[in-house]
């Protein structure tokens, strides 16, 4: 696909009738292909919520140890985000996405030897590899979509593409519910009988092996996507001129910008709150209700459906309501819902987690798009810092698990996401006062 000038600049915004177009005019194929990637990593990220419970049972782990699943996955984001930014500064967004997909897929294939050996450490290494690949992928895809069109609609465009992330998460949880969870949950008496009969070890090994078909199939699909993307021609977008040193940006310059640090802190709180809330839901329901693993997983699916609804309802409203103000209001709503989870453990708390999905919906893409505003030639590096902040998903869940282990209450562990959503609310209201970062109705 040949073009005469980069898109995403003011001269190529394609304004008609005073309106700002949402999609990149004349370049829908790469836009669609990259949007599909949001669906794929949504599937992966929420399969880890299933793995927390599956490994806790099959490897006989504590809640704290089981939450290391999230730590391994999201620590990969922290480790690879900056290298990903440097990679794209040199070779561009497309190279970053292809590299991320390859690493992503290879990490999933590592589940086979990990399951055969039955060693938790090997699973954590595989998940770390998946997280590294996803980190590169997200570092490339998010700023690519934000810049791939009219700058005035960057938040709306990124929210649109991110709207395909929740359907992926729903599919991922459903696959985990029916292909990873066996539905067999022996009680203490049953376990003792199995131990006497000498069948307990084979039962646990069978439960571990249930993760293999799902991850092997997923790995193959991801590698196939890498092949397709590598053979697709991408247009040059704003600030992407490989080989032009003056356009590469500078970390030293970026780190002197306080706005990026504030956005990174907000994304750290957001992702940490989101992941700790979701990964604790199934154990939370197991402790306070009579729900089975599969029933509890259906509630996790419901969280993701409300998130999907929230994304499609909220994105059009951003043409009339300032995105940063909406972010602040949604942060307050989720703070209240997490307080309900803490104070009313049981079905009321579970439904509060479900409702929180609606308000989580816009948080990540809106924080990301706001964080990239005004970075210019440092956009790729700024994107890598915002992805690095996803390490919140590695830190918040084990803290929540540690609180649950020390107090015996998973409900008290929800204080951790509550504090995270307070941080998001503060960021949203702060940004709504910064007129230079606003778009649409804020002008």
Secondary structure as UniProt FT lines:
FT   HELIX           10..12
FT   TURN            17..18
FT   TURN            25..26
FT   HELIX           28..58
FT   TURN            59..60
FT   HELIX           63..66
FT   HELIX           68..91
FT   HELIX           93..109
FT   HELIX           111..117
FT   HELIX           120..147
FT   HELIX           151..153
FT   HELIX           154..175
FT   HELIX           176..180
FT   HELIX           188..197
FT   HELIX           200..230
FT   TURN            238..239
FT   TURN            242..243
FT   HELIX           245..247
FT   HELIX           251..255
FT   HELIX           258..279
FT   HELIX           281..288
FT   HELIX           293..317
FT   TURN            318..320
FT   HELIX           323..343
FT   TURN            345..346
FT   HELIX           347..360
FT   TURN            361..362
FT   HELIX           363..372
FT   TURN            373..374
FT   HELIX           376..378
FT   HELIX           379..388
FT   HELIX           389..391
FT   HELIX           392..407
FT   HELIX           410..413
FT   HELIX           415..432
FT   HELIX           435..437
FT   HELIX           440..442
//
